[in-house]
Amino acid sequence: MNILVTGSAGLIGSNFCHWLVKNTDHEVIGIDNLSGGYYENMPTKHERFSFYNIDLLEDINSIFKTQDIDYVYQYASYAAEGLSPFIRTFNYKNNLVCTANIINMCIKYNVKRLVFTSSMAVYGRNNPPFDESYTPNPIDPYGVAKYACEMDIKIAAEQHGLDYCIIRPHNIYGPRQNIMRTYDTII
């Protein structure tokens, strides 16, 4: 089985890649533009790991065409929630447009399942503790982008049969975290 992990050099993606090569016999394909993660974070010396240094805004068609990808874990994100009101275009390109590109590839190449990492930011003004039954109510462009991605994935499921899973983590930290970018903890 071939598993694609976007954001493979970042906190969540790199830890997941290491887990996959250690605990499964799957081929792992990483994509990252290295804007927030580090090459050294990935299991690049492992024979079942291959890496593409590419931005998801670019044409990634050839990766899907040649790698016969079964599952996609979309961890790539610019997680600067606090900055998002000041970098709206950048936020939407690097979160919403990149994810739309992944969704298109998943549909085109019949990927078995897309796992999308959203954010607790979609809940916005709801009262904690947050519950999955809450209606999303984002209060900033980052939350809007993540919620828009979720909605687009659900529409792709309805229109094209894309199987998916959405997770909404909050304040992730741990090994391989880029401590130079404090916004990496707001996912």
C-alpha positions in Angstrom: 0.0 0.0 0.0 1.2 3.5 -0.8 0.5 6.3 1.6 1.1 10.0 0.8 1.8 12.3 3.7 1.7 16.1 2.9 3.5 18.3 5.3 5.9 15.4 5.9 8.7 17.6 7.3 6.5 19.3 9.9 5.5 18.4 13.4 2.6 16.1 12.7 3.6 14.8 9.3 7.2 13.9 10.2 6.1 12.0 13.3 3.5 10.1 11.4 6.0 9.2 8.6 8.4 7.8 11.2 5.6 5.9 12.8 4.5 4.4 9.4 8.0 3.2 8.4 8.6 1.8 11.8 5.2 0.0 12.3 4.0 -0.9 8.9 5.3 -2.3 5.6 3.7 0.4 3.5 5.5 2.7 1.1 5.4 6.2 2.4 5.6 9.2 0.1 6.3 12.6 1.6 5.5 16.0 0.2 6.7 19.2 1.8 7.9 22.6 0.6 10.1 22.9 3.6 8.7 26.3 4.5 8.0 25.4 8.1 9.5 21.9 8.6 12.9 20.5 8.2 14.3 17.9 5.9 16.1 16.3 8.8 12.7 15.6 10.5 11.8 12.9 7.9 12.9 9.3 7.7 14.8 10.0 4.5 17.3 7.1 5.0 14.5 4.5 5.1 14.1 2.5 1.9 10.3 2.7 2.1 10.2 6.5 2.2 10.5 8.8 -0.7 10.3 12.6 -0.6 9.2 15.3 -3.0 10.2 18.9 -2.2 7.3 20.6 -3.8 4.6 23.1 -2.9 1.0 21.9 -3.1 0.2 25.0 -5.1 2.3 23.5 -7.9 1.4 20.7 -10.3 1.5 17.5 -8.3 -0.3 15.4 -10.9 2.9 13.4 -11.8 3.4 12.3 -8.2 -0.1 10.8 -8.1 0.3 9.4 -11.6 3.6 7.5 -10.8 3.1 6.5 -7.2 -0.3 4.7 -7.3 -1.3 6.3 -4.0 -3.9 4.5 -1.8 -4.3 6.9 1.1 -3.6 10.6 1.6 -2.9 12.3 4.9 -3.2 16.0 4.4 -1.1 17.6 7.2 0.3 20.4 5.2 -0.9 23.8 6.5 0.2 27.2 7.3 -1.0 27.2 10.9 -0.7 30.9 11.8 -4.2 31.5 13.1 -3.3 34.7 14.9 -1.7 36.1 11.8 -4.5 35.0 9.4 -6.4 38.3 9.5 -3.3 40.1 8.2 -2.3 37.5 5.6 -5.6 36.5 4.1 -4.5 35.8 0.6 -1.5 33.8 1.8 -3.7 31.9 4.3 -6.3 30.9 1.7 -3.7 29.9 -0.9 -1.7 27.8 1.6 -4.6 26.2 3.3 -7.7 26.2 1.1 -6.2 26.1 -2.4 -3.6 23.5 -1.5 -6.2 21.3 -0.1 -8.4 21.7 -3.1 -5.5 20.6 -5.2 -5.2 17.4 -3.0 -8.9 16.8 -3.3 -8.8 17.0 -7.1 -5.9 14.5 -7.2 -7.7 12.1 -4.8 -10.8 12.1 -7.1 -8.8 11.9 -10.3 -6.7 8.9 -9.1 -9.3 7.1 -7.1 -7.5 7.4 -3.7 -9.2 5.1 -1.2 -9.3 7.7 1.6 -8.4 11.2 2.4 -7.6 12.1 6.0 -7.7 15.9 6.5 -6.3 17.7 9.4 -8.6 20.6 10.2 -8.5 22.6 13.4 -10.4 23.4 16.5 -10.4 27.0 15.0 -13.5 26.0 13.0 -15.6 26.0 16.3 -14.8 29.7 16.9 -17.3 31.3 19.3 -18.8 28.0 20.6 -18.5 27.2 24.3 -15.7 24.8 25.4 -15.4 22.0 25.9 -16.0 21.7 22.1 -18.1 18.9 20.8 -18.3 17.5 17.3 -22.0 18.2 17.2 -21.4 22.0 17.4 -22.1 24.0 14.3 -18.7 25.5 13.1 -18.6 29.2 13.7 -15.0 30.4 12.8 -13.9 33.8 13.9 -10.8 34.3 11.7 -9.6 33.6 8.2 -7.6 30.5 9.4 -10.8 28.9 10.8 -12.7 29.9 7.7 -10.1 28.2 5.4 -10.1 25.0 7.5 -13.9 24.9 7.5 -14.1 25.6 3.8 -11.7 22.7 3.2 -14.0 20.4 5.3 -17.0 21.5 3.3 -15.2 20.9 0.0 -14.2 17.4 1.1 -17.8 16.6 2.1 -19.0 17.8 -1.3 -16.4 15.7 -3.0 -17.7 12.7 -1.1 -21.2 13.4 -2.2 -20.4 14.1 -5.8 -17.5 11.7 -6.4 -17.7 9.1 -3.7 -14.4 10.3 -2.0 -14.0 8.5 1.3 -12.6 10.8 4.0 -12.0 11.4 7.6 -11.6 14.9 9.2 -9.7 15.4 12.4 -9.7 18.6 14.5 -6.6 18.7 16.7 -5.7 21.7 19.0 -2.4 22.9 20.4 -0.2 20.1 19.1 3.4 20.0 20.4 6.2 17.5 20.5 9.4 16.2 18.9 10.3 17.7 15.6 8.4 20.9 16.3 9.7 24.1 14.7 10.1 26.2 17.8 11.1 29.2 15.6 7.5 29.5 14.4 5.3 29.8 17.4 2.2 29.5 15.3 3.0 25.8 14.5 1.3 24.9 17.8 -2.1 26.4 16.6 -3.4 23.8 14.3 
